[in-house]
Amino acid sequence: MPNTSARPKHGRRARRRRRVDPARDQLVSSSLESAQQCLLNQDYGTAFVHYLLVLNLAPVFKDFAQDSFRFTLFKWAEELDSVGRIQELFDCYEQALEIFPADEVILNSMGEHLFRMGFRDEAAGHFHKALKLKPDYPEARENFYRVANWLVERWHFLMLNDHGRNRKYQQAIQKAVQNGCNTVLDIGTGTGILGMCAKKAGAAEVYACELSKTMYELACEVVAANGMEGSIKILHKKSLEMEVPTDIPHRVSLVVTETVDAGLFGEGIIESLIHAWHHLLLPPKRGEGEFREDCTTGRVIPAGATVFCMAVECLEIRRHHRLCAAEVGGLSMAAARELRSPVSCSSEQDDSTEPYTTERLSRLPGGYRELTEPFTALTIDFNNVLELEGLSSREVREIRLPVTLEGELDALAVWFQLHLDEENSLSTGPQEDTCWEQAIYPVHSAMSFVLKPRDELIVEVSCRDAYLRLCCVAVLRDGHKIYLDERVDFQNSGQPIPNPNPEVELCSALACLQTSQSDSEDFCMLECSEMALLNNQDYHQSFCIALNKLISGLKVKSQNLNTGGTAMSAVDSRLLYVLDVSEGFSLLSLIAAHQGQVKAYSSVEKTKQQNVLRRLAHSNNISEQHLEFWLNHTEDERGVLQRPSREKLWSAIILDCVETCGLVRQKLMEKASLARFLLEEGGHIFPEKIVVYGMLVESDTLLLESAVQGREPTLGFNIAPFINQFTVPVHVFLDFSTLECRHLSEALELFVLDLMDANANYTEREVMVEAISGGRITAIPFWYQIHLDQNISVSTLSRNSHWKQAAVVLQEPLQVQARDWIRLAVKLHKSTISISAHIDNTPVQMD
């Protein structure tokens, strides 16, 4: 037996020396030299191959070549991405990670590519690995926070914090198991909570499936931590792909699921249950009089649902789904034809549209008005397979809904009551204290329509493609049927409205004669946020004034430079160049061109949207030579910031600075830095400065939406530590005006971003603020004042803003008293704002 306590004998057997191979060493040396030469020549593909050869043959060079290898990989990946060679790009990253498996920079970079391609689960995995390797790596942390919002949506936290919902599901499952349903399948298990409820209730066998890789891995961790790893089998699989006996040994007596969205059927519950009844569940009871034990029959929790609907007036919904203004930024919009949001139940619906969107009605800015009483739109029995199978082929049902209140028809709001069993049900109604939002079916009529008491609104209800579809088709008024897709005078019983502006009507007609497009070409689809932007009158008017001031000044300057004479006409005709690099659909290039003597470049990419801008230019007397589409001239979207031509510089560059969700756009300051070098003397970046404002608040709502709260286990299960790994410190898409909170301070300036003066910028700042009331500081909502120039600015907090707000949620609430001073440490890394807070009542030196 060896002596395990003996000290190793150093020197007796030295480590075997590597066998000298002159040919191999020569190959490594020449390849390394070739890699470096190719790198100098910007031949990144060849350089990458040489580096792979060197590092595979001679790992000893890893430390020496790591930085150069990374640089080569990233440059080669950019080239592959630009020409669409995506598989080769990912192959290169896989090869790189074989050599450097613990390189957090490469892992993060691959995650970025995966996320851009739509592989969110895989991207999150790479960001998470990078953070485990280097927890203080800011790029990976920022990326992980962004992707976490996609992977573990905020409603997971709300649902786990909804104690009433949890208890009712637990009671229904417990009752079913006690009545004999001892084999259970949890479809779409999420955190695994419903499957664990079944096991805790005494089920003999429990199976679960989850399609999301992230949630599957999370469920496995949660189940193991609760001591049920061997008694609950979790499959990373779609239930539609499951079979007996391949995935589960036999049919089960109970399926539990909550694969429902605000529109009830949007997560595919109908298809899942039809498949389950045919392949995974025991047969149902045939009738009330059948006396068969529950262990020999199948059933579903929830047992069914009732869907309710009402018509509403809501300005916030209206401005996100249809154009509300005849003129925007001095431009007549008549020639735009029909602009639609992608939310529609129309017959022309395609893959780019959705039948409904979702909102929490109780938190919509400006509120809403109920124009009708709620009515029952549909009932469904999830335990009746014939009813499930016949849902999509049901005849369109027409409902006549009495109008009870005068108002503009903007949408149908839909919610449901989920019947878990005979005793337990959940309501998603707008008046309920629930984690659910409501489904919104916006009205897309060409003009607004005012409903009046004694009107009857005709609504069609159908379930084509197993989606619930509701469409307002007409109004009955004084015996006349008025169809909502016609332009009608709702003050005069359905007579057509004469256009009050004959010149606009003529321009629109002429624009329509320009092409021979089909009816399907007469509309253009804009994202809901783009539609809200288009309806933001203050924003466009502010830009119009600021652009006019800049361009007028540059024109005067040009004239003053040539007061002597002969070349005056040439100078007067000198074009000013304006570049708008706004994301998505933007009118700012047209507003610039409308000033005269301006050639404007738009970054709008989509053909239909470009056609809208061309029609608007023509109808507003803007020469087609004065509007160009910049991305049509650039090979790569990343090269958008460059000179208009070799001899020219820009008079103005318009940057898109704030995302709709309330965050600063990524790489904004890098773009601003490049833009400054592309401006002519006297040129301007719009906006020139962004000031970040914030406020201390106490808000339980933000806490509930950000993490599982409390120290007590959820229904007795340890879930919070696992799902709270996906807690992000910044809450986005926030409506601060309707947030349930207490203000604990006045608004204060947190940070300034100067896009025109790089020397004025900083990365961190400390701010002192006095508490005006006692309470717990749980979050710091923030918004922006966007300064176009020294005198003109717009706020992202204004009533008609198309932007939402964001909030930093503190890791631990801070208890304060009135008149306490709180020191805030504010940091900005790229586009991510972080804030920490502590009480500091030392005397404050005020400026």
N, C-alpha and C positions, 0 to 999 in steps of 0.2 A: 504494500500500500504506500503511495507517495506521501512524503512528509509535507503536509499542507501548511505547517507553520514555518518551514524553512524559507529563508530569504532567497530571492533569485540570485543566481550566480552570474554577475555581470561579466561580460567579456568571454565567457567560455564558448558561447555560440552567438557570434555577431549576426545581425540581420543579413539575410542573403542579399548580396549586391545584385542590382539589375544587370542582366546580361547585356553586354555592349553589342549593339547591332548597328554598324556604321551606315548601312543602306537606309535603315529606318531613321536614324538621327539626321541623315542628309535630307530625307523626305520631309521630316518635321521642320528642319531649318529653312528649306526652300519654300515650303508651304506657308510658314509664318511670314517670311519675307514677302511672298506673293500676296498674302492677305493684307499686309500693311500697305503695299503698293496699290492694290485694288481699292483700298479704302481712300487713299489719297486721290485716286482717279474717279471716286464716287461710283465705282462699279460694285455696288453693295451685294448683289447676288453672288458674284464670284468670290468676293471677300468672305462672305458667310460660309461658303462651301470649304474654303481653305481653313478657316478657323475651326470648323467642325472636325476636319481631318486632324489638325494639330492637337486639339483638346482631347480627341478620342485616343490618339496614339500616345500623347504625352500629357497626362493629367497634371503633371508637375507645373505646367504653364498656366494653370487655371487662375491663380492669383494675379499673375503678370498680365494676362490677356482679358480678364473679366470685363473691365470697363469698355475696352475697344470692342469686345464681342457683343456686349449689350447694345452699344451704339450702332454697330453693323446690323444686328438683328432688327432693331427698331426702324432703321432707315429702309432696310429691305422689305420689312412688313408694310411700311407706308407705300412703297412702290407696288407690291402685290395687291394691296387693298385698292389702290387707285385704278387698277386695270381689272378688278373683279376676280382675281385668282385666290379666292378665299380658302379653298382647301389647302393649297400650298402654303398660305400664310399660317394656318393652324399647324400644319406639319412642321414648319420651321420652329414654331414655339414648342411643340412636343419634343423636337430634337434638342432644343436649347435646355429644356427642363430635365432631360435625361442627363445632361452634363452638369447643370446647376439646379438640382431639385429644391434647394433651400434658398433660392435667390428671390427675395421679396419683390424686387423691382420688375423682374421678368414675369413673375406670377401676377402682379398688379397690371402690367401692360397687357398680358394675355386676357385678363378679366375684362379690361376695357374693350378690347376687340370683340370678345364674346357678347358683352352687353349691347354693343352697337348692332350686332347681328341678331339680337333678340333672344340669345341663350342666357336668360336671366339666372336660372338655377346654377348653371355652370360658372357664370361670372361671379356669383356670390361665393361659390366655393373657392375660387382663386383669390378673391379679395380677403376672405376669411383666413386662408392659409398665410397670406402675406402679413396679415395683422398678428397672427399667432407667432410668426417668426420675428416681427418687429412691431410691437404694440404701439409705438409712438410714430409709426410711419404715416404722415398726414395724408398723402395721396390715397393710400389704401383705405384709410379710415373714412375719408370723404366719399370714396367710391362705394364702400360697404354701406354707409348710411343711405346713399341714394338708392342702391339696389335693394336694401332691406325693405324700403317702402313698397317695392313691387312684390317681393317674395312673401313677406308676412304682412299682409295688408292690415291697416290700423283697426279694421273691424274685428280682427281676432282678439285684440286686447279688450275692445268694447264688449264682445260677447262673453269673454271670460269674467269680466267685471259685472256683467248683468246677472246678478244673483237670482232674480226671479225666473229668468229664462232657464238658467242651469238647474234650479230645483224642479221645475215642471218637467223638463226632459228626464231628470233622474227619477221622479215619481212615476212617470209613464213607463219607463224602462223597467223599474223595479216591479211594478204591477204586472207587466207582461211576463217577466221571468218567473215570478211567483205563481202565475197561472199556467206555467208549463212550457213557455218558450225558452228552452234551455240551450239552443244553439243559435248564435247571433252573428250577423255580419254588419259591420259598421262601414258604410260607403262614404268615402271622402272624410276620413277620420280626423284630419287636421292635427290637433295636439293629442288625439287618442282619448279624449275625455268621455265620449259616449260609450266606446268599447270598454273602458275601465268601469263605467257605471254598471254595464251589463255583468261584468265579471264580479264586481262587488256585490251585486244583487243575487249571485249564486248561479249564473249561467255555467253550464258544463264546458262549453266550447265557445270561444270568441275569436272571430276573424275580423280583420280590418284591411282596407285598401286605401291608398293615397297616391294620386298622380304626381303631385309636386315633389321633386326630389328633396328639396329643403324641408318641407313639412313632413315627409316620410321619415327622414333622418331625425327630425325633432321628435316625432311620435315615438320612434324606437327608443330614444333617450328617456323620454318621459315614462314610458311603460316600464323600462328597466329600473328607473329610479324609484318606481312605486311597487317594486317587487313582483311584477306580473310578466316579466320577460318570457318565461316559459309557458305562460297560460293564455297569452294573446298573440296570435300570429298576424303580423303586419306585412302586407304585400305592397311593393312599389309598382302599382299597376292600376290601370283604368278598370273599373268594374265591368265595363262592356267586353273586356278581353278575358275575363275570368271564366273558368269552366270547372265542372265536377267530372272526375276527381283530380284533375291536374293541379288546381290551386287550392281547393277545399275538398275534403274527402267525401262529403255528401251535402245534400241540400239543407238549408238552415230553416229554422222555424220563425226567425225574426230578423228583419232588416231595419236598422236604424240609420237615419241620414238627416243631414241639414244642408243638402246640396240645393239650396234655394237662394235666389237673389231677390232684390227689391221687386222685380217683376214676376216672381214666383218660379217661372220655368227657365230662366236664363242660364242656369248652371247645368242644364241637361237632366233634370230629375225625371222627366217623363221617359226619355230614352233609357236611362239607367234602370228605372223600375220595370219597364216592359221587359228588358233583358233579364232582370233579376227574377221576375215571375216565371219566365220561360226556362231559365237555366240554373238559378241559384236558390230559389225559395221553394219550400213545400207548397202544395196547392192550397188555395184559400178555402175558407168555409163556404159552402154553397148557399147557405141561407140561415136565417135566425133559428130555424127549428132543427138544425143539424147538431147532433150531440157527438162531436169528435173532440178528443183532447187537443189542447193547443200545441202539444209536442208533435202532433201528426199533421198539423195544418200550418200554413204560413200567414204572416201578417207584416204590416209595415208601420213603423212610427217615423213620421206623422201619418195619421190615417187619412187625412184629406185637408182641403182648404176651401175657403170662401173668399172671393176677390171682390173688392169694393172700388168704386170710382166716383169722382165728382169733377165738375168743370171749375176752373179757377181763373182769376185775373191776377197776374203777377208780372210786374215790370222787369224783375230780375230774370225770369224765365224768358220773357219776350226778347230782351236785348241780346240774349245768347243764341237765339234761333232764327230771327229774321231781321232784316234791315228796317230800322225805325225812322231813318232820317232821309229827307229828299235831297239834302245838300250836306256834304261833309268837307270841311276845310276849304270852303269856297268852290267846290266842284259839284255840279249837278250829277246826281246818281241815276237819272232816268234811264240812261243807256246801259246800265249794268245788267238789265233784265232781272231774272229771278235769281236771288242768292239764297241758298239753303244751308242749314246746318246738316250734319250727317245723321241726324236723329229724325227718322221718318217712317211712317207706315204706308207710304204711297205705293201705288202699283208699280212704279219705276224703281223700286228698291233693289239694290244690288249688294255685293259683298262689302262695299265700303260704307254701308249705312247700318244703323241699329234702330230697332223699333222704339226704343225708349232710352232715356238717361235717368240718372238718380239724383235726388236732392233730399236734404232734410228740411221739409217745409217750414218747420218751426224756427229754423235758423237762417232763412233766406233774408238778405238785406231788403228792407222795405216791406217785408211780409207778403201776404197774399189774401185774397178775398174769395170766399166760397160762393159761386154763382148758382149752384144747384145743391140739392140735398144729396148725400151719398146714396149710390144705388148698387145693387148686386150685379156684377158683370159676369160672374162665372162661379160655378162650384165644381169641385173635382174630388173623386174618391180614389185614393192611392191604392186601396185594397181591391179595386175592381179592374182587372187587366183589360177587359173588353172596353171599358170607358177610357182607359189610358190609350189604347190602340186607336180608338175612334176619335180622339181629341183633334188631331190634325185635319181630319176629314169632316168635322162638324160644319154644318152650313153656317154661313155668315149670319149672325144674329143682329137684328136691328132693334135698338132701344130708343124710345122717346123719353127724353129727360126734361121735366118741367123746370123752367128757369125761375129762381126765387129772388134774385138780386140783379140789378142792372150793373153791367160791367163789361170790360173788353175781354173777349175770349182768347186766352193765351195757351191753355193746356188742359189736359185731363190728368189728374193726380190719382194714382192707383196704390192701394195697399191691400193686405190680406190678413185673414185670421187663419192661423195654422192649427188644425185640430190634431193634437198629439194622440189623444184617445177620447173616450166618452167624457172624461172629467177634466182633462188638462188642455188648455189652448193658449196660444200666443198671438197677440195682435201687433201688427207693424204700423198701425195708424198714426197720423201726424200728431194726435193729441196724447199719445202714449209715451211714457217714460221708457224708451226702448233703445236698443243699439241699432235698430234698423232705420234705413232711409226709405223714401217712397219713390215709386217709379213715376216718371214724368213723360207724358206723350204730348210734345209741343204741337201747336196748330201752325201750319205753314201756308195759310191762305195769303194770296197776293197782297191783300190789304187787311188792316185791322177790322174786326167785326164786333160791334157792341150788342150784347144780348140784353133783352128787356124782360121784365116780369110778364108772364103769360106766354112768352115764347116757349117752344119745345125744341130742344137740341137733339138732333138725330145722330146717334153714335152707332157705328158698326163694330161688332166684336167678333174676332176670329182667332184661330190658333194655328195659322199656317206655319209649317216647319217647327211645330211644338213651341213656338214663341207666342205669348199673349200679345195680341195686336188690337188696339183700339183707335178708331179714326172718327173724328168729327166730320160728317159729310154735308149736313144741311141744317137749316133752321126753319121751323114752321112758324110763320108770323101772319096772323089775320087770314089764315087759310091759304097763304102763298108759301111754297117751298123755295127757299133761297139756298142755292148751293154755295158752299164756302170757297170753292175754287174759282168763282166768278167775281169780277170786280163789281161790287154792288154798293148802292147808296143805302146804308142801313137806317137812315132817317126817313127814307121814302119808299118803303115796302119793296125793295129789290130792284129799283131802277138803276141803270148804269150811271156811274159818276163821271161827269165831264172833267177832263183834266184842267185844272185851274191855270196851267202854264202852257199855252199853245206852242211856244218856242221850244220848250223842253220836249213836248210831244213830237214835234217835227224832227228834232235831233234824234230822238229815240227811233222814230220810224226810219230815218235815213240810215242810222246805224244798222237797223235790222235788214235793210236792203243790201248791205255790203256783202253779205254772205248768203248762201242757200242752205243753211244748217237745218237739220231736222229738229223737231220739237225737243228731243232729248238733249240737244246742244244749247237750248235756250236757258238752261239754268247752270249755275256754277256752285259747287259745294265748298263751303268754308267750315273750318273747325269752329266749335262753339266759342272758343277763346278769340278766334279771328273775327267772328261776327260781333262779339262784345267790343272788341277793339274798334271795329268799323263804326259802332254806335257811340263811341266815346267822343262826343263833340268837343269837350274842353281840350282833350289831348290834341286833336287835329287842328283846332283853332289856334292853340298855343304854338304849334309847329309852324302854322301858316304865318303868324305874326313874326316869329323868330327868323324864319327863312327870308321873309320879305325884308326885314331889317338888315340882315347880313348881305343879301344880294344887292339891295339898293346901295348899301355902303360900298361894296366892291365895284359896282357900276360907276359911282361917283369917283372913286379912286382911279379907275381906268381913264375916265375923261380928264381928270386933273393931270394925269401923267402925260397927256398929249394935247395941251392947250395951244400948241404952236401951229397947228394947222392942217397940212395937206393930208395927213393920214387919219384925220378924225373919224371919217366914216368907217375905216377899217377897224379902228379901236372900238367904236361904238358897237360894231357887229361881233366883237370878240365874245365867244361863248364861255360861260362859266360852267364848270363840271361839278355835278353833285352825285354822290354815290350813296344809295340806301341799302345797307346790308341787314335790314330787319329780318327776323325769322318769319317765315310764312307769308301770308298775304298782307301787303302794305300799300297804302295810298300816298306815302310821303314822297316818293319819286315824282308822282304826278303833281302834287302840291308844289314841289320845287319847280318843275317844268312850267307850271301855270304862271310863275312869276315873270316869265319872258326872258329871253337871252340866256336861257339855261338849257344845257343838255343833261338830262337826268338818266341815271342808270339804276334799274331796279334789280333786286336779287330774287324776285318771284320766279319759281321754277316751273310750276305746273302749267301746262298748255292752256287749259280753260281759264285759269286765273290771269295768265298773260293776255288772253283774248279780251277778258273783261277790262283790263287796263287800257288796251288798245281802243276799245269802243268808247270808254270814258274819255280818253285823250281826244278822240275824233269829235265827240259831241261837245267837248269843252274847248274846242278850237286850239288844241295843242298839236303842233306839227308832228307827224310820225317820225321825222328826223330828230326830234328832241326827246324821244323816249327810247331807251335801249334796255335789253335784258342782259345784265352783266354776266350771269352764269352761262349764257349761251356763248360767251367769248373766252371763257376760262376752261381749261382742260380738267382742272381739279378744284372742287369747291373750297379746299383749304387755301387755295391761292387767290381768294376773292379780294384781299386787300393788296392791290398793286396799282401802279399808275394807270390813268385812262389811256395814255399813249406814251411813247418814248419822250415826247416833247412837252407833255402836259402834266399838271398836278391838279388835285381836287380843290375846289373852292369850299366844299363841305362834305363831310362823311357822317352819315347817320348810323349810329351803332344801337343795336338792341341790347339794353343793359340789364333788364330785369325779367326773369321768367314769370309766366303767368302764376305759377305756384307761390311766388313771393320771395324767391332766392335771386341773388346776383347771378347773372349768366356766367358759365364757366369760361375761363380764359379772357374775361372782359379786359383786364388791365393789360394783358399781352397784346390784344387787338388795338387798344387805345395807343399803346406805345408805338406800334407799327403805323397806325393811322396818322400820328403826328408828323411822321417823316414824309407823308404823301400829300401834305397840304401845301398849297401855294401861300405866299406871304399874305397874311390877313385872313387866311382860311380858318375854318372852325369845325370842331367835332361837336356833334349833337348827340347826347347832352354834354355840356362841359363839366358838369359836376353832379355827384349824387350824394345827398346827405341822408344818413340812416338815423331814424328816430325810433325810440322805444318807450316802454312804460312798464313799471312793476305791477304785476297783478296777482291776485289769488284766484285760481280757477281749478276746481275739482274736475271739470270737463276735460281740460287738457291732460290732467294726470290720467284719467280713465282711458283716454284715447292713445296714450303714449306707452303704458306698461300695465301689467297686472298689479293691482294695488293690494295693500294689506299683507299682514304676516300670516293670516290664517290660510290653510290650504284650500284650494278650490274644490268644493264638494268632498273634502278630505283627501284630495290628491295633490301631490307636489308637482306643480306645473310651472309656476311663476319663474323660478330661476332659469328655466330652459327657454321659454318663449321670450323672456325679458332680455336674452342675449341680442335680440333683434330690435330692442328699443333704440330709437334714434333721438338725439338731443334736440333736433329742430323739427318742429311740427309745421307742415306746409298746407297750402290750400285752405287757409283760415279766413273766416269772415269776422274780423275783430269787432265790427259794429253790432253783431248779434251774439258774440261769445258771452256765455254766462260767466261773469267774473266780477271781482271787486277791484277797483283801481286803488293801488296803494301808493302811487306817486303821480306827479304831473308828467306829461310827455317831455322827453329830454333827447338831446343830440348824442348819439352813440359813436358815430364814425363818419368820416368824409372821404369820398373817393373822387379825386380830381383827374379828369381824363385829359385835360389840356396842359397841366403842369405836373410832371412826374416828381419834381422836387417837393411838392406839397404833400405827398402821400406817405403813409406809414403802415405798419402791419399790426400794431397793437396800441392800445390806449387805455388809460384808467379814467373813470368818470365817477364823480361823487353826486349822489342824489338823495334828497330828503324824503322820508316816508311821510305821507300826509294822513295815513291811517294805520292802525295796528292790524296785524294779520300775518298769514303765511305767504311769503313770496314763493309761488310755485312756477312762475313762467315770466318771460319778458317778450311780449309780442313786439315785432318791429315792422317798419314800413319805410318808404323812401320819398323824399322830396327831390324830384328830378329837375335840375336846373338846366334849361336850354341855353340861357345866357344869364347875365347878371340880374336881369329884371323879370324874366319869364320862367315860370316853373310849373310843374304839374305834380300832384301827389298821388301815390298809389293807394292812399286811404280815402280818396274822395268818393262821394256817393255813386258816381257813374264810372268809376274806374273799372277797367277790364282786368286789373290785377287783383289777386288775393294777397293776403298777408301771411307772415310766418311768425313763429314764436320759438324762442329757446326755452326748453323745459328743464328746470334745474334738477340735478340728480337727487338732491335732498332739499325739501322746502326749507326756507329760512324764515324763522319767526322774528318779527320786528314789531316795535312799538311806534306810535306816532312820534314824529320829530327825530327818530333815529336817522343817522346818516349811513348810507350803504355805499360801499366802494365796489364799482363794477370794473372788472378787467375784461376788456373787449378785444378780441383778436379776429383778424380776417386772414384766412389761408385760402388763396385762390378765390373760390366763390362761397366758402363756408364761413359763417360767422359763429364764433363761440363766445359765451359770456359766463363768467363766474362772479359770484356775489358774496360779500361778507360785511358784517356791521363794523363800521369804523367811526366812532364818535369823538375822535380827536378833533381839535379845532380846525375848521375848514377855512383856508385862505380863499376868499372870493375875489375874482377879477373885477 
